[in-house]
């Protein structure tokens, strides 16, 4: 994958732990970033929770299991805070079948790979098939959302941050190469949660990382996200076959229910995709602008509260998912998460890119560095 070159003055502060030190990094907290035990996994591994805050009162909480965003408290137009991401209050919730990748770092390859197979360097690799006939979100046992990451926290000139590090060994979940991954969460004084991804490898391997947070700007546990207004900065999308694998075609959104080029209520046309294979919105959009440059991917507004989420990314695509398979599972505070009560905006390369040469490449080569930035910006109108 082509390495992204940065000209932002703050990038040096974002990557404070050298990749070569990942294996030796212990979890520590900066004086202004609080950390507490979050519990233990079923096999006894300790999980910790970091809390980031800014002067506006915005709070982000992230745990070391899966480098997972568990809480995101942001104000409405009257200044009232609400937690706007779905999640659980304990490790057991994240280890249960109630968890549908809530808030996690997803990979090594997010989204779908057709039939769980790809060829690279003349060799075919077989991955777990865990979504119908396909591979989804990196596997089933040791994908990035299920492992415990090392972490270090600090106060920077731009805000509070936590750097998560994990080394995925060669062959983990069937992927080639040792992959060293670093994910930095930075909460700025502009009420932006910036997520920077960085990875290196010793063998050619596919890499496509994302954050899988489910948002409801009325508050986690609110009954629907269909009343939210959505804009997606994309003229095109990638059509799929019946198992949601892209056909390789790039099609225009114009004249389809996928057209969110103007802010539109999410539920206005969802019935037109309800009886399709996606059973709602579960589509990858081809973002306008230049891949590698930070630009607007999407903007969401919840009219009653006035809360607004702006999503910026350096990636070529974003997956819109409207929580079609949420099933009233109990989450934080015992609140239920009904179908279509949250949406995901997963910034990423296109699904199944490893098998479609015409798509932007997801192959990371030795000596190169994978980089990806996603910014979740919060405001109120």
Buried (B, 14 or more C-beta within 10 A) or exposed (E): BEEBEBEEEBEEBBBBBEBEEBEEBEBEBBEEBBBEEBBBBEEEEBBBBBBBBBEBEBBBBBBBBBBBBBBBBBBBEEEEBBBBBBBBBEBBBBBEEBBBBBBBBBBBBBBBBBBBBBEBEEEEBEBBBBBEEBBBBBBBEBBBBBBBBBBBBBEBEBBBBBBBBBBBEEEBBBBBBBBBBBBBBBBBEBBBBBBBBBBBBEBBBBBBBBBBBBBBBBBBBBBBBBBBBBBBBBBBBBBBEEEBBBEBEBBEBEEBBBBBBEEBBBBEBBEEBBEBEBBBBBBBBBBBBEBBEBBBBBBBBBEEBBBBBBBBBBBBBBBBBBBBEBEEBBBBEEBEBBBBBBBBBBBBBBBBBBBBEEBBBBBBBEEBBBBBBBBBBBBBE
